[in-house]
């Protein structure tokens, strides 16, 4: 072979070799680029084991990660007795409360909003709500929504007879919002010109407003409970003398204020007014004594003739409070039940149905429902919320139990309440002598049985 031919062959071989190397490099670059797009960081760092460069990565990737961080995944929960889930808040709901007329549910969250829900929409597919914004602050702790205050009791502060009060976490004060109807039929919320003066020296744990509209109650984590007029004037200061307060509430009848804390009892006071509506005094009414450790929480029945309490000692108790306390008569203990508190969870929350036939306990993120007549647990809902349950309450009809603990309010059918109604009606039927009474009882019994059957909760 001539030298010139050999040179041509060698040149061709070198050219083919270069082309093969270029093709290999191109494929390798494609793999590296694909690796960068999948991992969100340079493939060379991944291949060489270098730590990721936080300054690298696409702008969209960073934005997506930020959104994911700001909006955590909503906790999912399903159950055959779940009636509805209210999900309009973008932040965790700290508290909720039903209006005294049962038409509304008010919720407040750390997204700086308060929402007012219509209870008649609970079983509908869509749940409407009205929103009120809390500028430069967020509402926290308990909130009371008033939808039917008498104009006589609130002329100086709430002339439109619709308002709610919130405790502001940052401002450390009470603020009143008035709800007024617009020309288009909607509502608008306006804060009153001045907030209540700062009087508490410790963080406020609970607030409440009397159903009569005569006073407002605030309780702080020390031993202080304040009674306010609707104008923002302190009417009375109560020292609970229990080292610290863990829960306080106004009774549904608007006569009593109660508190529990480090001591193993619940203390109840009566807020007294004269015949003309003028404030007179706050006097000790009675105490619930019987627990052997600190009381976590308590609740009133709708007529305030029954109370329930739950303690660190692992028991709950139902009390008859329809007593002549002015004659030093003590409440009667009706039933004691036991429960298991979730390890490491926040103190238990308690709710009592309006007729006192069902007691609900929240421990951690679970809810347990008990029949108060027999003391037996009838329902249990596990992992209801993504966080520990912050609040628990029955609506005034007793049909629903509401809970909050993340960005949603979950509403459950109160099947133990319907079963208790069946038992009560069956007992009354056996003793009824009048035919019209028997027909009325039979109608109520049939209705309760049909409700249980529709929910798949009728015991055979």
RODO-2510 file (C-alpha; in nm, 4 decimals, decimal comma):
residues 460
     n   res          X          Y          Z
     1     x     0,0000     0,0000     0,0000
     2     x     0,1363     0,3370    -0,0920
     3     x     0,2223     0,5926     0,1734
     4     x    -0,0411     0,8389     0,0502
     5     x    -0,3173     0,5775     0,0770
     6     x    -0,2102     0,4862     0,4321
     7     x    -0,2228     0,8533     0,5295
     8     x    -0,5746     0,8864     0,3950
     9     x    -0,6915     0,5790     0,5864
    10     x    -0,5361     0,7062     0,9095
    11     x    -0,6989     1,0467     0,8617
    12     x    -1,0348     0,8841     0,8015
    13     x    -0,9970     0,6701     1,1142
    14     x    -0,9087     0,9754     1,3232
    15     x    -1,2085     1,1637     1,1832
    16     x    -1,4443     0,8775     1,2627
    17     x    -1,2962     0,8551     1,6125
    18     x    -1,3507     1,2269     1,6723
    19     x    -1,7094     1,2021     1,5501
    20     x    -1,7733     0,9116     1,7896
    21     x    -1,6269     1,1078     2,0812
    22     x    -1,8408     1,4109     1,9997
    23     x    -2,1550     1,1967     1,9838
    24     x    -2,0724     1,0362     2,3198
    25     x    -2,0147     1,3781     2,4755
    26     x    -2,3436     1,5069     2,3394
    27     x    -2,5346     1,2111     2,4835
    28     x    -2,3589     1,2552     2,8171
    29     x    -2,4510     1,6245     2,8277
    30     x    -2,8143     1,5293     2,7595
    31     x    -2,8112     1,2870     3,0500
    32     x    -2,6558     1,5473     3,2783
    33     x    -2,9095     1,8095     3,1782
    34     x    -3,1958     1,5696     3,2377
    35     x    -3,0505     1,4872     3,5757
    36     x    -3,0349     1,8562     3,6631
    37     x    -3,4003     1,9059     3,5679
    38     x    -3,5130     1,6055     3,7706
    39     x    -3,3158     1,6829     4,0849
    40     x    -3,3312     2,0606     4,0751
    41     x    -2,9500     2,0913     4,1173
    42     x    -2,6417     2,0600     3,8872
    43     x    -2,5770     1,6980     3,7931
    44     x    -2,2036     1,7453     3,8432
    45     x    -2,2645     1,8098     4,2105
    46     x    -2,4774     1,4963     4,2354
    47     x    -2,2261     1,2864     4,0443
    48     x    -1,9267     1,4088     4,2426
    49     x    -2,1027     1,3917     4,5796
    50     x    -2,0817     1,7687     4,6439
    51     x    -2,3429     1,9292     4,8679
    52     x    -2,6157     2,1105     4,6739
    53     x    -2,5608     2,4769     4,6046
    54     x    -2,8547     2,6630     4,7625
    55     x    -2,8046     2,9528     4,5224
    56     x    -2,8508     2,7285     4,2208
    57     x    -3,1680     2,5780     4,0803
    58     x    -3,4414     2,7311     3,8762
    59     x    -3,6464     3,0267     3,9973
    60     x    -3,9661     2,8291     3,9513
    61     x    -3,8287     2,5474     4,1657
    62     x    -3,7571     2,7878     4,4534
    63     x    -4,0989     2,9499     4,4186
    64     x    -4,2694     2,6106     4,4214
    65     x    -4,0791     2,5047     4,7333
    66     x    -4,1711     2,8299     4,9072
    67     x    -4,5392     2,7844     4,8278
    68     x    -4,5267     2,4283     4,9548
    69     x    -4,3707     2,5510     5,2785
    70     x    -4,6238     2,8303     5,3281
    71     x    -4,9244     2,6075     5,2502
    72     x    -4,8867     2,2712     5,4218
    73     x    -5,0840     1,9757     5,2975
    74     x    -5,4397     1,9751     5,4306
    75     x    -5,5117     1,6865     5,6668
    76     x    -5,7580     1,4407     5,5167
    77     x    -6,0176     1,2648     5,7295
    78     x    -6,3184     1,0522     5,6407
    79     x    -6,5778     0,8782     5,8560
    80     x    -6,9329     0,7545     5,8060
    81     x    -7,0542     1,0003     6,0739
    82     x    -6,8715     1,3034     5,9314
    83     x    -7,1479     1,5461     5,8334
    84     x    -6,9349     1,8267     5,6868
    85     x    -6,5927     1,9896     5,6791
    86     x    -6,5619     2,3706     5,6678
    87     x    -6,2397     2,4629     5,4878
    88     x    -6,2216     2,8321     5,3936
    89     x    -5,9454     2,9369     5,6369
    90     x    -5,5844     2,9432     5,5116
    91     x    -5,4409     2,9267     5,8663
    92     x    -5,4965     2,7084     6,1704
    93     x    -5,8272     2,7704     6,3482
    94     x    -5,7686     2,8601     6,7113
    95     x    -6,1299     2,8668     6,8310
    96     x    -6,4958     2,8585     6,7353
    97     x    -6,8346     2,9249     6,8896
    98     x    -7,2027     2,8876     6,8030
    99     x    -7,4308     3,1883     6,8288
   100     x    -7,6922     3,1831     7,1026
   101     x    -7,9755     3,1517     6,8491
   102     x    -7,8042     2,8590     6,6748
   103     x    -7,7995     3,0239     6,3324
   104     x    -7,4261     3,0863     6,3043
   105     x    -7,0885     2,9346     6,3777
   106     x    -6,7984     3,1758     6,4216
   107     x    -6,4370     3,0673     6,3678
   108     x    -6,1116     3,2600     6,3982
   109     x    -5,7672     3,1597     6,2736
   110     x    -5,4087     3,2790     6,2533
   111     x    -5,4692     3,3898     5,8920
   112     x    -5,6035     3,7149     6,0452
   113     x    -5,9610     3,6381     5,9492
   114     x    -6,2844     3,5561     6,1260
   115     x    -6,5528     3,3644     5,9401
   116     x    -6,9225     3,3451     6,0162
   117     x    -7,0905     3,0286     5,8842
   118     x    -7,4606     2,9631     5,8411
   119     x    -7,5587     2,6464     6,0279
   120     x    -7,8426     2,5779     5,7860
   121     x    -7,5790     2,5016     5,5196
   122     x    -7,4048     2,2298     5,7210
   123     x    -7,5604     1,9440     5,5246
   124     x    -7,5326     2,1199     5,1879
   125     x    -7,2529     2,0584     4,9368
   126     x    -7,1366     2,4200     4,9605
   127     x    -7,0731     2,5993     5,2896
   128     x    -7,1079     2,9749     5,2690
   129     x    -6,9284     3,2054     5,5094
   130     x    -6,8836     3,5769     5,5709
   131     x    -6,5305     3,6987     5,6342
   132     x    -6,4039     3,9698     5,8656
   133     x    -6,0391     4,0750     5,8538
   134     x    -5,8394     4,1630     6,1649
   135     x    -5,5890     4,4216     6,0461
   136     x    -5,2290     4,4028     6,1747
   137     x    -5,3174     4,1318     6,4250
   138     x    -5,4927     3,7986     6,4518
   139     x    -5,7730     3,6845     6,6725
   140     x    -5,7011     3,4048     6,9120
   141     x    -5,8578     3,1951     7,1845
   142     x    -6,2309     3,1807     7,2308
   143     x    -6,4655     3,3932     7,0268
   144     x    -6,8295     3,4641     7,0978
   145     x    -7,0608     3,5638     6,8141
   146     x    -7,3790     3,7483     6,9011
   147     x    -7,6590     3,7415     6,6479
   148     x    -7,9584     3,8392     6,8590
   149     x    -7,8606     4,0804     7,1336
   150     x    -8,1483     4,2927     7,2574
   151     x    -8,1170     4,6584     7,1592
   152     x    -8,1895     4,7622     7,5159
   153     x    -7,8825     4,5890     7,6567
   154     x    -7,6401     4,7128     7,3910
   155     x    -7,7632     5,0572     7,2893
   156     x    -7,4399     5,2268     7,3891
   157     x    -7,2094     4,9852     7,2057
   158     x    -7,3955     4,7641     6,9608
   159     x    -7,7013     4,9519     6,8352
   160     x    -7,7414     4,7216     6,5344
   161     x    -7,7835     4,4198     6,7670
   162     x    -7,5297     4,2088     6,5707
   163     x    -7,1692     4,1843     6,6839
   164     x    -6,8911     3,9601     6,7960
   165     x    -6,5890     4,0078     7,0195
   166     x    -6,2358     3,8779     6,9747
   167     x    -5,9207     3,8778     7,1798
   168     x    -5,6248     4,0138     6,9802
   169     x    -5,3053     3,8147     7,0306
   170     x    -5,0608     4,0937     6,9496
   171     x    -5,2637     4,3838     7,0812
   172     x    -5,3409     4,1945     7,4027
   173     x    -5,6890     4,3449     7,4185
   174     x    -6,0559     4,2916     7,3337
   175     x    -6,2033     4,4286     7,0132
   176     x    -6,5708     4,4465     6,9225
   177     x    -6,6853     4,4051     6,5615
   178     x    -7,0268     4,5209     6,4440
   179     x    -7,2032     4,3376     6,1632
   180     x    -7,4201     4,5599     5,9431
   181     x    -7,6248     4,4744     5,6381
   182     x    -7,5359     4,6328     5,3047
   183     x    -7,7782     4,7530     5,0381
   184     x    -7,6984     4,4500     4,8211
   185     x    -7,8108     4,2166     5,0992
   186     x    -7,4630     4,1203     5,2133
   187     x    -7,2921     4,2069     5,5420
   188     x    -6,9922     4,4157     5,6363
   189     x    -6,7877     4,4073     5,9569
   190     x    -6,6578     4,7184     6,1270
   191     x    -6,4450     4,7399     6,4415
   192     x    -6,5554     4,9833     6,7087
   193     x    -6,3367     5,2979     6,7343
   194     x    -6,1648     5,1921     7,0572
   195     x    -6,0460     4,8586     7,1907
   196     x    -6,0929     4,7602     7,5527
   197     x    -5,8188     4,8846     7,7905
   198     x    -5,5366     4,6455     7,8807
   199     x    -5,6018     4,5106     8,2294
   200     x    -5,4614     4,1572     8,2366
   201     x    -5,1011     4,0984     8,3469
   202     x    -5,0816     3,7455     8,2029
   203     x    -5,1907     3,5961     7,8677
   204     x    -5,5666     3,5624     7,8248
   205     x    -5,6847     3,2013     7,7879
   206     x    -6,0622     3,2422     7,7469
   207     x    -6,3287     3,5035     7,6781
   208     x    -6,7077     3,4852     7,6895
   209     x    -7,0182     3,6996     7,6710
   210     x    -7,3370     3,6487     7,8712
   211     x    -7,6380     3,5310     7,6748
   212     x    -7,8283     3,8204     7,8312
   213     x    -7,5816     4,0676     7,6815
   214     x    -7,5117     4,2175     8,0244
   215     x    -7,1413     4,1419     8,0640
   216     x    -6,8242     4,0052     7,9088
   217     x    -6,5785     3,7719     8,0818
   218     x    -6,2027     3,7398     8,0242
   219     x    -5,9709     3,4998     8,2063
   220     x    -5,5905     3,4988     8,2050
   221     x    -5,3417     3,2220     8,2780
   222     x    -5,2624     3,3537     8,6257
   223     x    -5,5548     3,3575     8,8713
   224     x    -5,7494     3,6532     8,7306
   225     x    -6,0986     3,6625     8,5837
   226     x    -6,2405     4,0015     8,4833
   227     x    -6,6071     4,0934     8,4412
   228     x    -6,6564     4,3783     8,1910
   229     x    -6,9481     4,5947     8,0883
   230     x    -7,0147     4,6142     7,7146
   231     x    -6,8641     4,9664     7,7261
   232     x    -6,5249     4,8260     7,8274
   233     x    -6,5435     4,9079     8,1982
   234     x    -6,4202     4,6507     8,4506
   235     x    -6,7132     4,5686     8,6785
   236     x    -6,5380     4,3138     8,8995
   237     x    -6,2068     4,1316     8,9408
   238     x    -6,2141     3,7686     9,0552
   239     x    -5,9129     3,5978     9,2113
   240     x    -5,9660     3,2246     9,1587
   241     x    -5,6947     3,1256     9,4109
   242     x    -5,6041     2,8114     9,2169
   243     x    -5,2389     2,8921     9,1275
   244     x    -5,3305     2,9204     8,7607
   245     x    -5,6366     2,9149     8,5354
   246     x    -5,6629     2,6594     8,2572
   247     x    -6,0227     2,7195     8,1459
   248     x    -6,3059     2,9631     8,2153
   249     x    -6,6540     3,0068     8,0710
   250     x    -6,9877     3,1875     8,1044
   251     x    -7,2907     2,9639     8,1588
   252     x    -7,5516     2,9519     7,8780
   253     x    -7,8090     3,1093     8,1104
   254     x    -7,5822     3,4126     8,1554
   255     x    -7,5865     3,3985     8,5362
   256     x    -7,2659     3,2166     8,6182
   257     x    -6,8939     3,2337     8,5514
   258     x    -6,6783     2,9269     8,6244
   259     x    -6,3071     2,8519     8,6261
   260     x    -6,0753     2,5540     8,6736
   261     x    -5,7002     2,5194     8,7039
   262     x    -5,4289     2,3595     8,9134
   263     x    -5,6641     2,2606     9,1960
   264     x    -5,8897     1,9496     9,1727
   265     x    -6,2166     2,1441     9,1616
   266     x    -6,4269     2,3799     8,9504
   267     x    -6,5260     2,7120     9,1062
   268     x    -6,8495     2,8850     9,0072
   269     x    -6,9560     3,2464     9,0747
   270     x    -7,2857     3,4251     9,0156
   271     x    -7,2783     3,7664     8,8457
   272     x    -7,5658     3,9598     9,0037
   273     x    -7,7639     4,2461     8,8497
   274     x    -8,0479     4,4553     8,9872
   275     x    -8,4036     4,4720     8,8587
   276     x    -8,3149     4,7675     8,6401
   277     x    -8,0183     4,5870     8,4846
   278     x    -7,7511     4,7581     8,6921
   279     x    -7,4492     4,5531     8,8037
   280     x    -7,4428     4,4705     9,1750
   281     x    -7,1777     4,2135     9,2674
   282     x    -7,0071     3,8815     9,1987
   283     x    -7,0602     3,6158     9,4667
   284     x    -6,9328     3,2612     9,5105
   285     x    -7,2075     3,0161     9,4155
   286     x    -7,0723     2,6600     9,4479
   287     x    -6,7812     2,4269     9,3682
   288     x    -6,7515     2,0907     9,1952
   289     x    -6,5414     1,8801     9,4311
   290     x    -6,4439     1,5177     9,3816
   291     x    -6,1462     1,4950     9,1480
   292     x    -5,8065     1,3991     9,2884
   293     x    -5,5938     1,6023     9,0442
   294     x    -5,6074     1,9230     8,8403
   295     x    -5,9179     1,9783     8,6288
   296     x    -5,8482     2,0163     8,2568
   297     x    -6,1861     2,1456     8,1440
   298     x    -6,5588     2,1660     8,2209
   299     x    -6,8848     2,2431     8,0420
   300     x    -7,2456     2,3447     8,1132
   301     x    -7,5657     2,1970     7,9762
   302     x    -7,7889     2,4374     7,7879
   303     x    -8,0070     2,5121     8,0932
   304     x    -7,7059     2,5181     8,3315
   305     x    -7,8705     2,2484     8,5463
   306     x    -7,5924     2,0023     8,4657
   307     x    -7,2149     2,0388     8,4460
   308     x    -6,9376     1,8035     8,3405
   309     x    -6,5682     1,8082     8,4272
   310     x    -6,2590     1,6166     8,3161
   311     x    -5,9430     1,5825     8,5224
   312     x    -5,5807     1,4823     8,5071
   313     x    -5,6775     1,1923     8,7362
   314     x    -5,8192     1,0103     8,4316
   315     x    -6,1880     1,0569     8,5114
   316     x    -6,4797     1,2630     8,3884
   317     x    -6,7767     1,3495     8,6093
   318     x    -7,1346     1,4610     8,5499
   319     x    -7,2926     1,6866     8,8132
   320     x    -7,6435     1,7998     8,9073
   321     x    -7,6006     2,1752     8,9633
   322     x    -7,9716     2,2537     9,0038
   323     x    -7,9242     2,3162     9,3758
   324     x    -8,0041     2,5867     9,6311
   325     x    -7,6482     2,7091     9,6626
   326     x    -7,7594     3,0155     9,8578
   327     x    -7,8574     2,7672    10,1298
   328     x    -7,5111     2,6054    10,1064
   329     x    -7,6415     2,3053     9,9128
   330     x    -7,3635     2,1361     9,7138
   331     x    -7,3989     1,9910     9,3608
   332     x    -7,4736     1,6173     9,3360
   333     x    -7,2382     1,3786     9,1578
   334     x    -7,4438     1,1791     8,9048
   335     x    -7,1868     0,9730     8,7133
   336     x    -6,8130     0,9094     8,6984
   337     x    -6,6411     0,7648     8,3911
   338     x    -6,2838     0,6842     8,2992
   339     x    -6,0838     0,7741     7,9893
   340     x    -5,7348     0,7239     7,8538
   341     x    -5,5463     1,0436     7,7857
   342     x    -5,3180     1,0420     7,4809
   343     x    -4,9505     1,0333     7,5817
   344     x    -4,7786     1,3693     7,5427
   345     x    -5,0980     1,5390     7,4257
   346     x    -5,2324     1,8741     7,5391
   347     x    -5,4890     1,8712     7,8239
   348     x    -5,8257     1,7200     7,7315
   349     x    -6,1065     1,9289     7,5875
   350     x    -6,4649     1,8622     7,6928
   351     x    -6,8088     1,9370     7,5493
   352     x    -7,1510     1,8533     7,6922
   353     x    -7,4573     1,8177     7,4720
   354     x    -7,7366     2,0707     7,5381
   355     x    -7,9497     1,8086     7,7175
   356     x    -7,6448     1,6662     7,9034
   357     x    -7,7027     1,3157     7,7633
   358     x    -7,3736     1,2996     7,5700
   359     x    -7,0235     1,3977     7,6761
   360     x    -6,7444     1,4477     7,4198
   361     x    -6,3763     1,4310     7,5144
   362     x    -6,0899     1,5364     7,2879
   363     x    -5,7437     1,4007     7,3646
   364     x    -5,4700     1,4788     7,1160
   365     x    -5,6328     1,4552     6,7727
   366     x    -5,8992     1,1998     6,8720
   367     x    -6,2563     1,2418     7,0000
   368     x    -6,4481     1,0041     7,2296
   369     x    -6,8256     1,0234     7,2881
   370     x    -6,9862     0,8881     7,6055
   371     x    -7,3433     0,8199     7,7117
   372     x    -7,3721     1,0068     8,0433
   373     x    -7,6590     0,7931     8,1729
   374     x    -7,4634     0,4670     8,1513
   375     x    -7,1108     0,6098     8,1440
   376     x    -7,0227     0,4011     7,8377
   377     x    -6,8165     0,5104     7,5377
   378     x    -7,0241     0,4832     7,2195
   379     x    -6,8171     0,6460     6,9437
   380     x    -6,4500     0,7162     6,8765
   381     x    -6,3017     0,9289     6,5978
   382     x    -5,9244     0,8862     6,5497
   383     x    -5,6859     1,1409     6,3914
   384     x    -5,9624     1,3890     6,3208
   385     x    -5,7203     1,6789     6,2672
   386     x    -5,3567     1,7233     6,1711
   387     x    -5,2898     1,9012     6,5020
   388     x    -5,4143     1,8586     6,8576
   389     x    -5,7818     1,9517     6,8822
   390     x    -5,8086     2,3162     6,9889
   391     x    -6,1819     2,3375     7,0531
   392     x    -6,4870     2,1157     7,0806
   393     x    -6,8551     2,2146     7,0912
   394     x    -7,2086     2,0866     7,0305
   395     x    -7,4532     2,3034     6,8390
   396     x    -7,7585     2,4163     7,0362
   397     x    -7,9815     2,1480     6,8806
   398     x    -7,7448     1,8699     6,9858
   399     x    -7,7496     1,7216     6,6344
   400     x    -7,3865     1,8045     6,5571
   401     x    -7,0514     1,8009     6,7327
   402     x    -6,7934     2,0440     6,5938
   403     x    -6,4157     2,0293     6,6348
   404     x    -6,1194     2,2315     6,5106
   405     x    -5,7473     2,1589     6,5211
   406     x    -5,5992     2,2623     6,1860
   407     x    -5,7414     2,4665     5,8973
   408     x    -6,0802     2,2919     5,8997
   409     x    -6,3847     2,2558     6,1220
   410     x    -6,5262     1,9031     6,1178
   411     x    -6,8904     1,8358     6,2022
   412     x    -7,0103     1,4962     6,3233
   413     x    -7,3567     1,3498     6,3572
   414     x    -7,4335     1,3025     6,7264
   415     x    -7,5478     0,9389     6,7092
   416     x    -7,5117     0,8815     7,0872
   417     x    -7,7581     1,1672     7,1322
   418     x    -8,0128     1,0010     6,9032
   419     x    -7,9664     0,6691     7,0851
   420     x    -8,0201     0,8432     7,4188
   421     x    -8,3393     0,9932     7,2760
   422     x    -8,4592     0,6457     7,1747
   423     x    -8,3943     0,5099     7,5255
   424     x    -8,5671     0,8080     7,6875
   425     x    -8,8750     0,7894     7,4641
   426     x    -8,9072     0,4139     7,5175
   427     x    -8,9034     0,4709     7,8934
   428     x    -9,1617     0,7479     7,8739
   429     x    -9,3887     0,5339     7,6525
   430     x    -9,4040     0,2623     7,9157
   431     x    -9,5229     0,5130     8,1745
   432     x    -9,7511     0,7249     7,9531
   433     x   -10,1232     0,7053     8,0269
   434     x   -10,2631     0,9732     7,7968
   435     x   -10,3156     0,8685     7,4331
   436     x   -10,2093     1,2057     7,2887
   437     x    -9,8911     1,1874     7,4955
   438     x    -9,8233     0,8365     7,3681
   439     x    -9,8678     0,9516     7,0071
   440     x    -9,6288     1,2411     7,0566
   441     x    -9,3685     1,0172     7,2216
   442     x    -9,4077     0,7543     6,9517
   443     x    -9,3534     1,0192     6,6841
   444     x    -9,0317     1,1372     6,8508
   445     x    -8,9150     0,7780     6,8946
   446     x    -8,9792     0,6940     6,5296
   447     x    -8,7979     1,0056     6,4141
   448     x    -8,4893     0,9246     6,6229
   449     x    -8,4882     0,5638     6,5003
   450     x    -8,5162     0,6725     6,1365
   451     x    -8,2269     0,9156     6,1826
   452     x    -8,0071     0,6422     6,3292
   453     x    -8,1061     0,4050     6,0489
   454     x    -8,0124     0,6618     5,7827
   455     x    -7,6717     0,7017     5,9478
   456     x    -7,6198     0,3265     5,9749
   457     x    -7,5988     0,3591     6,3530
   458     x    -7,9170     0,1851     6,4679
   459     x    -7,8337    -0,0854     6,7208
   460     x    -8,0102    -0,4140     6,6631
***
